[in-house]
Amino acid sequence: MLPIQLTNQQFSFIELHEERRPRLDQLVTIVLRANSAPLLVTEELRTKVRELDPSLAVANVRLLDRIVEEQFSTPRFALFLIGLFAALALLLAAIGIYGVISYSVSQRMHEFGMRLALGASSWNLVKMVMKQGVLLTVTGVAIGLGCALAFAGVLDSLLYGVSARDPLTLIGGPSD
């Protein structure tokens, strides 16, 4: 190991012997952890590597945060789209339920008038309409959960550390 002093921090590098010297078609990766500005350490690293072996070049210097961001950008975008389409589906479902209940109420106006004339309270009519809405919502949630469980295998490839069939995920996912 060849110690090199960079900005008051100690780093260790492996000496490159002739038999281990990289060829032109090989890449050597160096990972540094620094408490100072990464660009300053990069310039000092280039200088020290040039001092050790002028034929070696330090290229493609990137921050680890940037590398991680690049690796997770595609799954993050896919999950964003899934969330966006889920919210759109929820909005369309709510509009659909409103439309069905509104149409049902408009078709039953004469029935409601008769019920009020025969002594039913307006509260009973509201409960009757709300019961119909809740029944439609519960039916939709049951069908949605069934589809979610059926297609959970597709989501498993996009989730890390949690199963698509996890009860908390199924309950908490729609509430986000």
Backbone bond lengths (Angstrom), bond angles and torsions (degrees), N, CA, C in turn:
res aa  C-N    CA-C-N  psi(-1)  N-CA   C-N-CA  omega(-1)  CA-C   N-CA-C  phi
1 M - - - 1.444 - - 1.522 108.85 -
2 L 1.299 114.67 136.68 1.451 120.40 -179.26 1.518 108.06 -112.30
3 P 1.342 117.81 107.67 1.466 118.59 -179.40 1.523 110.80 -75.65
4 I 1.323 115.34 141.23 1.455 121.82 178.17 1.518 107.39 -131.43
5 Q 1.328 116.50 135.36 1.457 121.54 -179.89 1.527 109.01 -92.91
6 L 1.346 117.70 120.33 1.460 122.75 177.43 1.516 108.46 -127.44
7 T 1.301 118.17 123.17 1.466 124.96 176.97 1.521 112.66 40.47
8 N 1.287 116.32 53.29 1.470 123.06 178.09 1.524 113.44 60.00
9 Q 1.307 117.41 23.91 1.459 121.36 176.81 1.519 107.80 -125.17
10 Q 1.306 117.90 143.47 1.454 122.16 -177.46 1.528 110.13 -93.90
11 F 1.332 116.79 124.84 1.453 122.49 176.10 1.513 107.71 -123.47
12 S 1.326 117.53 152.36 1.456 121.10 177.82 1.511 109.01 -122.24
13 F 1.331 116.40 137.20 1.448 122.60 177.71 1.520 108.96 -125.20
14 I 1.300 117.47 150.43 1.457 122.32 176.46 1.519 107.98 -81.01
15 E 1.329 116.18 133.94 1.461 119.18 176.86 1.521 108.90 -68.26
16 L 1.310 115.89 140.26 1.449 121.45 178.60 1.529 109.06 -95.52
17 H 1.319 116.91 102.15 1.463 121.62 176.17 1.516 108.10 -80.92
18 E 1.300 116.70 163.76 1.468 121.03 -176.99 1.529 111.77 -56.45
19 E 1.340 117.80 -40.78 1.465 119.42 -177.29 1.529 112.33 -74.06
20 R 1.326 117.42 -19.59 1.465 121.01 -179.20 1.518 112.14 -105.57
21 R 1.323 117.63 0.56 1.462 121.30 -178.00 1.532 108.77 -63.98
22 P 1.353 117.80 131.03 1.458 119.57 -178.87 1.520 111.98 -67.68
23 R 1.341 114.09 144.41 1.464 119.77 174.91 1.527 108.01 -81.72
24 L 1.324 115.93 175.17 1.466 120.09 -178.56 1.524 112.43 -64.87
25 D 1.334 117.47 -27.03 1.462 120.16 -178.47 1.521 112.76 -91.26
26 Q 1.326 118.35 5.00 1.457 121.87 179.33 1.523 109.80 -107.06
27 L 1.305 115.06 151.36 1.454 121.34 177.20 1.515 109.47 -115.06
28 V 1.298 117.03 143.34 1.459 122.76 174.32 1.521 106.20 -115.41
29 T 1.303 115.93 131.17 1.458 121.04 -179.94 1.520 109.10 -106.36
30 I 1.307 115.71 131.80 1.462 122.00 176.57 1.517 107.03 -119.94
31 V 1.318 116.49 129.31 1.458 121.96 177.95 1.521 107.49 -113.77
32 L 1.321 116.01 126.22 1.458 121.77 -179.72 1.516 110.12 -119.69
33 R 1.308 114.80 144.31 1.465 120.66 170.81 1.521 105.90 -116.55
34 A 1.311 116.72 126.82 1.460 120.00 -176.13 1.516 110.35 -136.43
35 N 1.319 114.59 146.37 1.459 120.12 176.17 1.515 111.55 -90.64
36 S 1.329 116.86 -13.93 1.463 120.55 -179.23 1.523 110.02 -98.75
37 A 1.306 116.33 -173.40 1.469 121.75 -178.27 1.526 109.88 -63.79
38 P 1.332 117.95 130.20 1.470 120.54 -176.39 1.525 113.65 -60.56
39 L 1.312 118.37 -34.36 1.462 119.68 -179.05 1.524 111.83 -67.35
40 L 1.327 117.56 -35.31 1.465 120.05 177.14 1.521 110.88 -66.13
41 V 1.320 116.74 -43.38 1.461 120.78 179.03 1.523 109.81 -65.35
42 T 1.321 117.94 -36.94 1.461 121.70 179.34 1.522 111.11 -61.34
43 E 1.320 116.06 -44.99 1.469 119.08 179.72 1.520 111.06 -65.05
44 E 1.319 117.24 -40.59 1.463 119.78 177.84 1.521 110.83 -66.27
45 L 1.343 117.24 -36.89 1.462 120.78 177.52 1.524 109.92 -62.99
46 R 1.320 117.65 -44.88 1.466 120.93 178.38 1.533 110.57 -58.30
47 T 1.327 115.62 -43.92 1.463 119.80 -179.49 1.520 111.21 -63.40
48 K 1.327 117.86 -45.57 1.466 121.46 -178.50 1.520 111.47 -66.68
49 V 1.320 117.72 -39.43 1.467 120.48 178.20 1.525 109.62 -65.76
50 R 1.322 117.75 -40.15 1.467 121.84 177.19 1.527 111.08 -62.91
51 E 1.340 117.30 -36.83 1.458 120.89 177.13 1.521 111.11 -66.55
52 L 1.344 116.50 -38.93 1.461 120.12 -179.15 1.521 112.00 -71.60
53 D 1.336 116.23 -45.50 1.459 120.43 -178.64 1.522 108.12 -152.66
54 P 1.317 117.46 106.20 1.468 120.47 -177.54 1.532 113.86 -64.75
55 S 1.331 118.16 -16.86 1.471 119.47 -178.60 1.533 112.42 -81.49
56 L 1.332 116.95 -11.46 1.466 120.14 179.55 1.521 110.06 -90.23
57 A 1.320 116.08 142.96 1.461 121.68 178.55 1.523 109.29 -118.59
58 V 1.301 115.22 142.06 1.467 121.24 174.68 1.519 106.24 -102.49
59 A 1.331 115.88 113.16 1.464 120.90 -176.59 1.521 109.63 -133.84
60 N 1.314 114.83 165.17 1.465 122.33 175.67 1.527 111.67 55.79
61 V 1.311 116.49 51.74 1.459 121.49 178.64 1.523 107.70 -81.25
62 R 1.327 115.13 124.38 1.461 120.34 -178.97 1.518 109.60 -136.50
63 L 1.319 116.14 150.53 1.458 121.44 175.57 1.521 109.48 -77.86
64 L 1.328 115.71 145.49 1.464 120.19 -179.45 1.521 111.34 -62.99
65 D 1.319 117.22 -35.03 1.472 120.24 177.24 1.526 110.81 -59.49
66 R 1.322 116.02 -40.36 1.473 120.99 -179.75 1.529 110.47 -68.00
67 I 1.333 117.30 -39.79 1.465 120.99 178.93 1.524 110.17 -63.79
68 V 1.330 116.81 -44.61 1.469 120.84 178.73 1.518 110.15 -63.20
69 E 1.327 117.06 -41.80 1.467 120.88 178.99 1.528 110.74 -61.17
70 E 1.332 117.28 -41.30 1.461 120.77 178.76 1.525 111.47 -64.80
71 Q 1.335 116.66 -38.24 1.455 120.47 -178.47 1.527 112.40 -68.80
72 F 1.332 116.74 -33.65 1.456 120.27 -175.89 1.525 113.23 -98.92
73 S 1.316 118.59 0.35 1.464 119.50 -175.55 1.527 112.20 -67.36
74 T 1.318 118.50 -40.24 1.466 120.39 -179.39 1.532 111.78 -67.55
75 P 1.346 119.94 -50.16 1.469 118.17 176.51 1.524 112.81 -62.26
76 R 1.338 116.94 -35.98 1.468 120.10 179.13 1.523 110.35 -63.53
77 F 1.335 117.00 -42.28 1.459 120.53 179.40 1.530 110.40 -66.85
78 A 1.336 117.10 -40.34 1.467 120.50 178.49 1.524 110.60 -61.85
79 L 1.324 117.65 -43.14 1.462 120.06 178.82 1.533 111.17 -68.68
80 F 1.335 117.39 -33.80 1.458 120.07 175.07 1.529 110.33 -62.08
81 L 1.343 116.55 -44.75 1.468 119.68 178.89 1.521 111.57 -64.06
82 I 1.335 116.94 -40.32 1.467 119.89 177.97 1.531 109.60 -61.05
83 G 1.333 116.93 -44.86 1.466 120.45 178.03 1.513 112.37 -62.83
84 L 1.335 116.10 -40.79 1.462 120.24 179.25 1.523 111.08 -63.49
85 F 1.323 116.38 -45.99 1.468 119.29 179.37 1.526 111.50 -68.92
86 A 1.330 117.77 -31.96 1.470 120.13 176.13 1.525 110.44 -65.68
87 A 1.340 116.79 -42.17 1.468 120.11 177.70 1.522 110.69 -65.00
88 L 1.323 116.49 -39.61 1.464 120.23 177.41 1.532 110.51 -64.33
89 A 1.332 116.70 -41.21 1.463 120.19 177.93 1.532 110.96 -63.83
90 L 1.332 116.00 -39.96 1.463 119.74 178.40 1.530 110.82 -64.11
91 L 1.326 116.68 -41.92 1.460 120.77 177.56 1.527 111.06 -63.14
92 L 1.326 116.64 -44.90 1.466 119.70 178.80 1.528 111.74 -64.56
93 A 1.336 116.16 -37.30 1.467 119.02 177.46 1.529 110.87 -64.36
94 A 1.336 116.60 -41.90 1.464 119.69 179.04 1.527 111.15 -64.50
95 I 1.333 116.12 -41.74 1.469 119.54 177.80 1.530 110.08 -64.60
96 G 1.325 116.92 -39.33 1.469 120.70 178.55 1.515 112.51 -64.24
97 I 1.329 116.50 -43.71 1.471 119.56 178.88 1.524 109.99 -64.56
98 Y 1.344 116.22 -41.43 1.460 119.20 177.10 1.531 110.63 -59.91
99 G 1.316 116.93 -43.88 1.462 121.05 -179.43 1.519 112.23 -62.83
100 V 1.334 116.65 -43.47 1.466 120.57 -179.36 1.527 110.58 -65.59
101 I 1.336 116.48 -44.52 1.471 119.29 -179.49 1.528 110.38 -67.85
102 S 1.317 117.16 -40.22 1.465 120.31 178.66 1.528 110.91 -62.21
103 Y 1.312 116.69 -43.72 1.465 120.12 178.69 1.531 110.28 -64.82
104 S 1.338 115.88 -42.49 1.460 119.92 -179.98 1.533 111.01 -62.01
105 V 1.320 116.08 -42.49 1.471 119.73 179.66 1.526 110.55 -65.58
106 S 1.332 116.95 -42.00 1.472 119.13 -179.40 1.527 111.35 -65.47
107 Q 1.319 117.30 -32.59 1.464 120.61 178.63 1.530 111.76 -75.53
108 R 1.331 116.99 -23.17 1.460 120.80 -175.97 1.529 112.82 -103.70
109 M 1.328 117.81 15.92 1.465 120.59 -177.46 1.537 111.88 -59.29
110 H 1.319 116.77 -39.04 1.475 119.44 179.29 1.530 109.77 -66.15
111 E 1.337 116.39 -40.89 1.467 120.11 178.29 1.526 109.91 -61.11
112 F 1.337 117.08 -43.95 1.461 120.45 -179.81 1.537 110.79 -63.77
113 G 1.322 115.48 -38.95 1.466 119.21 177.23 1.513 111.38 -61.88
114 M 1.335 116.57 -42.55 1.469 120.72 178.77 1.525 110.41 -64.84
115 R 1.324 117.12 -41.87 1.472 120.34 -179.76 1.537 110.43 -62.93
116 L 1.337 115.93 -42.92 1.467 119.01 178.02 1.530 110.84 -63.91
117 A 1.349 116.75 -38.75 1.468 120.54 -179.93 1.520 111.42 -67.54
118 L 1.326 116.46 -30.94 1.463 120.20 -179.82 1.522 113.08 -87.24
119 G 1.349 118.22 1.91 1.458 119.87 172.51 1.518 115.59 112.07
120 A 1.304 119.74 3.12 1.468 120.26 177.89 1.532 108.85 -72.95
121 S 1.311 115.25 143.74 1.468 118.32 178.36 1.532 109.39 -83.44
122 S 1.318 114.98 158.08 1.464 118.59 178.98 1.534 110.64 -64.76
123 W 1.342 116.56 -27.62 1.465 121.02 177.38 1.526 110.32 -63.47
124 N 1.348 117.30 -39.13 1.476 120.66 178.02 1.523 110.91 -64.35
125 L 1.333 116.93 -37.19 1.465 119.98 177.95 1.529 110.96 -66.83
126 V 1.343 116.17 -41.32 1.471 120.10 178.78 1.523 109.61 -63.40
127 K 1.349 117.20 -43.14 1.466 120.23 178.55 1.524 111.01 -61.52
128 M 1.312 117.07 -39.23 1.460 120.87 -179.55 1.532 110.84 -64.58
129 V 1.325 117.15 -44.05 1.470 121.10 179.14 1.532 109.96 -68.39
130 M 1.332 118.65 -41.91 1.464 121.71 179.64 1.530 111.03 -64.70
131 K 1.343 116.20 -36.63 1.461 119.96 178.02 1.522 109.62 -61.76
132 Q 1.310 117.01 -40.86 1.454 121.20 177.95 1.539 110.30 -63.44
133 G 1.334 117.22 -41.99 1.467 121.33 178.97 1.517 112.31 -65.24
134 V 1.331 116.48 -42.51 1.468 120.43 178.73 1.520 110.14 -65.71
135 L 1.322 117.65 -38.77 1.465 120.81 178.04 1.535 110.80 -61.74
136 L 1.327 116.50 -43.28 1.470 119.90 176.49 1.533 111.40 -63.17
137 T 1.339 116.76 -41.80 1.468 120.99 -179.17 1.521 111.10 -65.46
138 V 1.326 117.78 -45.45 1.469 121.14 179.47 1.527 110.52 -62.53
139 T 1.323 116.57 -40.27 1.471 119.77 177.76 1.533 110.08 -62.68
140 G 1.318 116.97 -42.96 1.465 120.54 178.66 1.516 112.76 -64.91
141 V 1.337 117.39 -40.39 1.467 121.08 178.32 1.523 110.10 -65.37
142 A 1.337 117.57 -40.93 1.466 120.36 179.09 1.530 110.81 -63.37
143 I 1.311 116.95 -43.90 1.470 120.22 178.03 1.530 110.00 -65.36
144 G 1.334 117.37 -41.56 1.467 121.57 179.18 1.514 112.60 -63.35
145 L 1.339 117.97 -43.27 1.468 120.73 177.35 1.526 111.23 -64.55
146 G 1.339 115.51 -38.78 1.465 118.66 177.07 1.525 111.50 -61.74
147 C 1.322 116.52 -43.90 1.479 120.41 177.59 1.522 111.15 -66.61
148 A 1.341 117.22 -39.20 1.466 120.25 179.15 1.521 111.24 -62.52
149 L 1.326 116.63 -41.11 1.468 119.76 178.04 1.523 111.26 -69.56
150 A 1.320 116.48 -34.54 1.461 120.06 -179.74 1.526 111.64 -69.14
151 F 1.333 117.00 -36.93 1.468 121.24 -177.58 1.525 112.81 -101.66
152 A 1.316 117.93 18.23 1.468 121.34 -178.04 1.525 111.85 -64.77
153 G 1.305 117.41 -28.15 1.463 120.24 179.54 1.520 112.42 -61.35
154 V 1.319 117.34 -33.38 1.463 121.23 178.38 1.525 110.03 -67.01
155 L 1.335 117.35 -39.79 1.462 121.19 -178.68 1.523 113.07 -75.89
156 D 1.331 118.18 -23.86 1.462 120.68 -178.49 1.515 112.15 -57.41
157 S 1.325 117.78 -34.01 1.465 120.00 -179.44 1.523 111.90 -71.38
158 L 1.325 118.94 -18.79 1.466 122.37 -178.79 1.523 113.07 -98.04
159 L 1.323 117.93 -10.99 1.457 121.40 -176.72 1.522 110.16 -102.80
160 Y 1.323 116.61 143.79 1.452 121.72 179.06 1.521 108.64 -122.79
161 G 1.309 116.31 123.72 1.450 120.68 174.90 1.516 114.88 80.78
162 V 1.314 117.76 5.29 1.459 120.93 178.79 1.523 107.95 -148.28
163 S 1.305 116.06 144.44 1.453 121.03 179.16 1.525 109.99 -86.83
164 A 1.311 116.31 147.99 1.468 120.00 177.41 1.523 111.01 -69.39
165 R 1.313 116.93 -16.54 1.476 121.22 179.17 1.525 112.36 -98.17
166 D 1.323 116.89 9.56 1.455 122.13 179.26 1.531 109.27 -65.61
167 P 1.337 118.18 127.81 1.465 120.05 -177.42 1.528 113.95 -58.45
168 L 1.348 117.36 -40.06 1.463 118.66 178.89 1.520 111.57 -65.90
169 T 1.313 116.95 -33.91 1.468 120.07 177.38 1.525 109.91 -67.62
170 L 1.320 116.91 -42.23 1.467 120.25 -179.39 1.524 111.51 -67.12
171 I 1.327 116.71 -35.80 1.469 120.08 -179.69 1.523 110.42 -79.83
172 G 1.345 117.16 -44.89 1.455 121.36 -175.24 1.510 113.85 -79.58
173 G 1.321 118.25 -27.90 1.462 120.97 -177.33 1.510 113.48 -57.52
174 P 1.337 119.24 -50.85 1.461 119.55 -179.47 1.512 114.12 -66.48
175 S 1.340 118.16 -21.57 1.464 119.19 -177.30 1.514 112.76 -80.64
176 D 1.351 118.25 -12.92 1.480 120.69 -178.63 1.473 111.89 -72.98
